[in-house]
């Protein structure tokens, strides 16, 4: 009897494996074609001196990577990415949590706020970029117009190297904070209403409930949100490219915009691929270190 049961269990497991293989095959194919192969191909191209158009290319080994290690423009772009990452986490997640908390406590009365606050997330980054490029223009922009009405002069936020990056970060926060609001609202739904009602019975105020009960329960979700914000900030491209193109100078240059310029503006596909490879390695390392630190704290 035991042998029959074992053989039956083995057959069932084989059938399950076959079905799993059939369903996973399309997913694996897509991952190989659109993710794994491009990554490998990028590292292959990074060993070439190639303009990305002609059929002629020259193998130069690690020359592009050696140049990348000594490229001040790339490391400036990396530091700009770090600034975007840190400020995005410090601005978007707390604001998103505050908005979600308001929505949670206000109940059905907050429906209109949900709609209004989520509108920026529905817009494409390119559209947002063009919108704020005109809104923040030196001549005729909203800030300059208000400044002139108050007796001041023209204000050039995007043309000033000292303010350009922080201005763009503010626009990024305006667009993506609603995402973290929705994320936190979804996290609130995982907290049982019984917990809130029990806290009220014990005499806790809404503030005490938030700081002592809700926030500790939301910490795992907030950690995941921080990782999402971090990875997204390190590979950010479209809005900054539309608004400033990486300028003035290199004040808003990011790794992605620098990669695009080298590959498609300067027609240096080999070096652009090295920049993309360096970007991939740095993002992976930062993500792994961050996850390690967060998981270590949980342990």
C-alpha positions as a Python dict, from the first residue, in 0.01 Angstrom:
ca = {
    (1, 'X'): (0, 0, 0),
    (2, 'X'): (282, 242, 86),
    (3, 'X'): (450, 176, -249),
    (4, 'X'): (125, 246, -435),
    (5, 'X'): (72, 568, -240),
    (6, 'X'): (431, 676, -307),
    (7, 'X'): (406, 599, -677),
    (8, 'X'): (73, 785, -697),
    (9, 'X'): (225, 1086, -522),
    (10, 'X'): (519, 1080, -763),
    (11, 'X'): (285, 1069, -1064),
    (12, 'X'): (80, 1358, -930),
    (13, 'X'): (394, 1560, -871),
    (14, 'X'): (510, 1490, -1227),
    (15, 'X'): (175, 1605, -1364),
    (16, 'X'): (190, 1920, -1154),
    (17, 'X'): (542, 1988, -1280),
    (18, 'X'): (431, 1944, -1642),
    (19, 'X'): (139, 2183, -1599),
    (20, 'X'): (363, 2434, -1419),
    (21, 'X'): (618, 2413, -1703),
    (22, 'X'): (348, 2478, -1965),
    (23, 'X'): (220, 2788, -1785),
    (24, 'X'): (567, 2920, -1698),
    (25, 'X'): (715, 2872, -2046),
    (26, 'X'): (562, 3191, -2199),
    (27, 'X'): (670, 3398, -1898),
    (28, 'X'): (1024, 3261, -1909),
    (29, 'X'): (1039, 3327, -2284),
    (30, 'X'): (933, 3690, -2234),
    (31, 'X'): (1187, 3737, -1953),
    (32, 'X'): (1467, 3591, -2165),
    (33, 'X'): (1385, 3792, -2478),
    (34, 'X'): (1304, 4128, -2319),
    (35, 'X'): (1511, 4133, -1999),
    (36, 'X'): (1797, 3882, -1978),
    (37, 'X'): (1911, 3903, -2341),
    (38, 'X'): (1914, 4287, -2350),
    (39, 'X'): (2119, 4295, -2029),
    (40, 'X'): (2375, 4050, -2167),
    (41, 'X'): (2379, 4227, -2503),
    (42, 'X'): (2437, 4563, -2333),
    (43, 'X'): (2749, 4432, -2162),
    (44, 'X'): (2867, 4284, -2495),
    (45, 'X'): (2824, 4617, -2677),
    (46, 'X'): (3010, 4795, -2397),
    (47, 'X'): (3326, 4619, -2513),
    (48, 'X'): (3298, 4774, -2861),
    (49, 'X'): (3386, 5103, -3024),
    (50, 'X'): (3063, 5145, -3223),
    (51, 'X'): (2844, 5437, -3328),
    (52, 'X'): (2525, 5230, -3313),
    (53, 'X'): (2447, 5271, -3683),
    (54, 'X'): (2719, 5131, -3906),
    (55, 'X'): (2793, 4763, -3939),
    (56, 'X'): (3158, 4820, -3850),
    (57, 'X'): (3256, 4792, -3486),
    (58, 'X'): (3588, 4747, -3313),
    (59, 'X'): (3646, 4532, -3007),
    (60, 'X'): (3827, 4740, -2744),
    (61, 'X'): (3781, 4519, -2439),
    (62, 'X'): (3742, 4706, -2110),
    (63, 'X'): (3849, 5049, -2241),
    (64, 'X'): (3495, 5189, -2211),
    (65, 'X'): (3470, 5064, -1853),
    (66, 'X'): (3807, 5214, -1760),
    (67, 'X'): (3696, 5545, -1909),
    (68, 'X'): (3369, 5519, -1716),
    (69, 'X'): (3551, 5479, -1384),
    (70, 'X'): (3734, 5807, -1447),
    (71, 'X'): (3440, 5993, -1602),
    (72, 'X'): (3353, 6287, -1373),
    (73, 'X'): (3033, 6355, -1569),
    (74, 'X'): (2902, 6006, -1495),
    (75, 'X'): (2976, 6029, -1123),
    (76, 'X'): (2817, 6376, -1110),
    (77, 'X'): (2507, 6222, -1268),
    (78, 'X'): (2520, 5940, -1011),
    (79, 'X'): (2536, 6190, -722),
    (80, 'X'): (2239, 6375, -873),
    (81, 'X'): (2052, 6044, -881),
    (82, 'X'): (2133, 5993, -513),
    (83, 'X'): (1993, 6339, -433),
    (84, 'X'): (1676, 6262, -627),
    (85, 'X'): (1647, 5927, -450),
    (86, 'X'): (1690, 6062, -97),
    (87, 'X'): (1464, 6364, -141),
    (88, 'X'): (1200, 6159, -320),
    (89, 'X'): (1184, 5917, -27),
    (90, 'X'): (1183, 6198, 231),
    (91, 'X'): (913, 6398, 51),
    (92, 'X'): (685, 6155, -131),
    (93, 'X'): (636, 5882, 130),
    (94, 'X'): (565, 6108, 433),
    (95, 'X'): (329, 6323, 224),
    (96, 'X'): (161, 6013, 79),
    (97, 'X'): (120, 5872, 430),
    (98, 'X'): (-25, 6201, 558),
    (99, 'X'): (-273, 6215, 269),
    (100, 'X'): (-369, 5850, 319),
    (101, 'X'): (-417, 5907, 693),
    (102, 'X'): (-645, 6203, 624),
    (103, 'X'): (-846, 5994, 377),
    (104, 'X'): (-864, 5705, 625),
    (105, 'X'): (-987, 5917, 914),
    (106, 'X'): (-1222, 6134, 704),
    (107, 'X'): (-1402, 5834, 556),
    (108, 'X'): (-1650, 5887, 272),
    (109, 'X'): (-1624, 6265, 306),
    (110, 'X'): (-1274, 6246, 154),
    (111, 'X'): (-1385, 6104, -185),
    (112, 'X'): (-1336, 6438, -360),
    (113, 'X'): (-984, 6465, -217),
    (114, 'X'): (-898, 6117, -345),
    (115, 'X'): (-999, 6221, -696),
    (116, 'X'): (-823, 6557, -694),
    (117, 'X'): (-504, 6428, -536),
    (118, 'X'): (-477, 6134, -775),
    (119, 'X'): (-506, 6342, -1096),
    (120, 'X'): (-127, 6409, -1128),
    (121, 'X'): (-63, 6035, -1129),
    (122, 'X'): (-294, 5994, -1430),
    (123, 'X'): (-85, 6232, -1641),
    (124, 'X'): (217, 6116, -1840),
    (125, 'X'): (558, 6236, -1724),
    (126, 'X'): (620, 6400, -2063),
    (127, 'X'): (297, 6600, -2032),
    (128, 'X'): (383, 6701, -1676),
    (129, 'X'): (729, 6805, -1792),
    (130, 'X'): (596, 7033, -2065),
    (131, 'X'): (331, 7173, -1829),
    (132, 'X'): (582, 7276, -1564),
    (133, 'X'): (837, 7394, -1820),
    (134, 'X'): (590, 7662, -1926),
    (135, 'X'): (458, 7719, -1572),
    (136, 'X'): (809, 7781, -1438),
    (137, 'X'): (937, 7978, -1737),
    (138, 'X'): (1133, 8292, -1659),
    (139, 'X'): (913, 8505, -1882),
    (140, 'X'): (541, 8453, -1824),
    (141, 'X'): (576, 8169, -1573),
    (142, 'X'): (360, 8150, -1263),
    (143, 'X'): (643, 8211, -1016),
    (144, 'X'): (787, 8502, -1215),
    (145, 'X'): (441, 8655, -1258),
    (146, 'X'): (370, 8638, -884),
    (147, 'X'): (715, 8778, -809),
    (148, 'X'): (656, 9074, -1041),
    (149, 'X'): (314, 9140, -889),
    (150, 'X'): (478, 9159, -547),
    (151, 'X'): (739, 9402, -678),
    (152, 'X'): (1019, 9152, -733),
    (153, 'X'): (1211, 9051, -1043),
    (154, 'X'): (1203, 8752, -1275),
    (155, 'X'): (1262, 8412, -1120),
    (156, 'X'): (1456, 8150, -1317),
    (157, 'X'): (1425, 7823, -1126),
    (158, 'X'): (1510, 7586, -1411),
    (159, 'X'): (1793, 7799, -1554),
    (160, 'X'): (1974, 7837, -1223),
    (161, 'X'): (2220, 7550, -1152),
    (162, 'X'): (2163, 7592, -778),
    (163, 'X'): (1785, 7548, -795),
    (164, 'X'): (1719, 7345, -1112),
    (165, 'X'): (1757, 6997, -959),
    (166, 'X'): (1547, 7078, -652),
    (167, 'X'): (1278, 7232, -870),
    (168, 'X'): (1258, 6916, -1079),
    (169, 'X'): (1248, 6704, -762),
    (170, 'X'): (950, 6910, -648),
    (171, 'X'): (772, 6840, -976),
    (172, 'X'): (851, 6468, -945),
    (173, 'X'): (708, 6470, -592),
    (174, 'X'): (394, 6648, -719),
    (175, 'X'): (335, 6372, -974),
    (176, 'X'): (422, 6062, -775),
    (177, 'X'): (311, 6141, -419),
    (178, 'X'): (-47, 6029, -509),
    (179, 'X'): (91, 5683, -589),
    (180, 'X'): (220, 5648, -232),
    (181, 'X'): (-109, 5786, -102),
    (182, 'X'): (-294, 5502, -274),
    (183, 'X'): (-26, 5256, -156),
    (184, 'X'): (-73, 5366, 206),
    (185, 'X'): (-452, 5365, 174),
    (186, 'X'): (-428, 5003, 60),
    (187, 'X'): (-200, 4930, 356),
    (188, 'X'): (-454, 5081, 594),
    (189, 'X'): (-713, 4832, 471),
    (190, 'X'): (-495, 4552, 607),
    (191, 'X'): (-540, 4689, 960),
    (192, 'X'): (-852, 4540, 1114),
    (193, 'X'): (-1124, 4784, 1216),
    (194, 'X'): (-1144, 4596, 1545),
    (195, 'X'): (-799, 4732, 1632),
    (196, 'X'): (-915, 5090, 1579),
    (197, 'X'): (-1238, 5035, 1772),
    (198, 'X'): (-1051, 4869, 2057),
    (199, 'X'): (-814, 5168, 2079),
    (200, 'X'): (-1113, 5405, 2103),
    (201, 'X'): (-1266, 5193, 2378),
    (202, 'X'): (-938, 5215, 2568),
    (203, 'X'): (-955, 5595, 2541),
    (204, 'X'): (-690, 5651, 2272),
    (205, 'X'): (-713, 5961, 2054),
    (206, 'X'): (-672, 5947, 1677),
    (207, 'X'): (-321, 6082, 1715),
    (208, 'X'): (-229, 5814, 1967),
    (209, 'X'): (-386, 5548, 1747),
    (210, 'X'): (-176, 5664, 1450),
    (211, 'X'): (159, 5691, 1629),
    (212, 'X'): (127, 5394, 1867),
    (213, 'X'): (-74, 5143, 1662),
    (214, 'X'): (-121, 5226, 1293),
    (215, 'X'): (232, 5346, 1213),
    (216, 'X'): (408, 5036, 1356),
    (217, 'X'): (168, 4815, 1158),
    (218, 'X'): (236, 5019, 842),
    (219, 'X'): (615, 4996, 869),
    (220, 'X'): (654, 4687, 642),
    (221, 'X'): (452, 4861, 370),
    (222, 'X'): (648, 5185, 413),
    (223, 'X'): (975, 4991, 373),
    (224, 'X'): (848, 4842, 48),
    (225, 'X'): (739, 5189, -66),
    (226, 'X'): (1087, 5323, 11),
    (227, 'X'): (1245, 5051, -204),
    (228, 'X'): (1005, 5129, -491),
    (229, 'X'): (1085, 5499, -466),
    (230, 'X'): (1457, 5430, -448),
    (231, 'X'): (1470, 5210, -758),
    (232, 'X'): (1244, 5444, -955),
    (233, 'X'): (1455, 5747, -865),
    (234, 'X'): (1781, 5582, -968),
    (235, 'X'): (1654, 5512, -1320),
    (236, 'X'): (1452, 5829, -1369),
    (237, 'X'): (1466, 5986, -1716),
    (238, 'X'): (1165, 6126, -1901),
    (239, 'X'): (1046, 6422, -1691),
    (240, 'X'): (1396, 6559, -1632),
    (241, 'X'): (1492, 6516, -1997),
    (242, 'X'): (1183, 6710, -2105),
    (243, 'X'): (1222, 6990, -1849),
    (244, 'X'): (1597, 7054, -1848),
    (245, 'X'): (1770, 6802, -2075),
    (246, 'X'): (2023, 6753, -1796),
    (247, 'X'): (2112, 7122, -1781),
    (248, 'X'): (2201, 7389, -1709),
    (249, 'X'): (2547, 7239, -1740),
    (250, 'X'): (2533, 6908, -1555),
    (251, 'X'): (2326, 7033, -1261),
    (252, 'X'): (2031, 6801, -1341),
    (253, 'X'): (2216, 6534, -1535),
    (254, 'X'): (2115, 6182, -1431),
    (255, 'X'): (2266, 5848, -1527),
    (256, 'X'): (1979, 5775, -1765),
    (257, 'X'): (1998, 6112, -1942),
    (258, 'X'): (2376, 6082, -1968),
    (259, 'X'): (2340, 5732, -2115),
    (260, 'X'): (2086, 5859, -2370),
    (261, 'X'): (2310, 6149, -2480),
    (262, 'X'): (2616, 5929, -2521),
    (263, 'X'): (2425, 5660, -2711),
    (264, 'X'): (2190, 5856, -2935),
    (265, 'X'): (2315, 6217, -2941),
    (266, 'X'): (2690, 6156, -2954),
    (267, 'X'): (2649, 5825, -3143),
    (268, 'X'): (2884, 5649, -2903),
    (269, 'X'): (2682, 5333, -2847),
    (270, 'X'): (2971, 5138, -2698),
    (271, 'X'): (3036, 5391, -2424),
    (272, 'X'): (2663, 5450, -2377),
    (273, 'X'): (2624, 5077, -2315),
    (274, 'X'): (2902, 5094, -2057),
    (275, 'X'): (2711, 5376, -1885),
    (276, 'X'): (2395, 5160, -1893),
    (277, 'X'): (2592, 4867, -1752),
    (278, 'X'): (2738, 5082, -1475),
    (279, 'X'): (2391, 5214, -1400),
    (280, 'X'): (2258, 4856, -1378),
    (281, 'X'): (2537, 4749, -1140),
    (282, 'X'): (2499, 5053, -912),
    (283, 'X'): (2120, 5024, -890),
    (284, 'X'): (2147, 4652, -815),
    (285, 'X'): (2408, 4705, -543),
    (286, 'X'): (2215, 4988, -377),
    (287, 'X'): (1893, 4786, -387),
    (288, 'X'): (2058, 4477, -239),
    (289, 'X'): (2230, 4677, 37),
    (290, 'X'): (1907, 4859, 124),
    (291, 'X'): (1705, 4538, 135),
    (292, 'X'): (1976, 4376, 345),
    (293, 'X'): (1968, 4663, 595),
    (294, 'X'): (1588, 4665, 617),
    (295, 'X'): (1565, 4287, 653),
    (296, 'X'): (1843, 4295, 911),
    (297, 'X'): (1646, 4545, 1121),
    (298, 'X'): (1340, 4324, 1100),
    (299, 'X'): (1540, 4024, 1224),
}
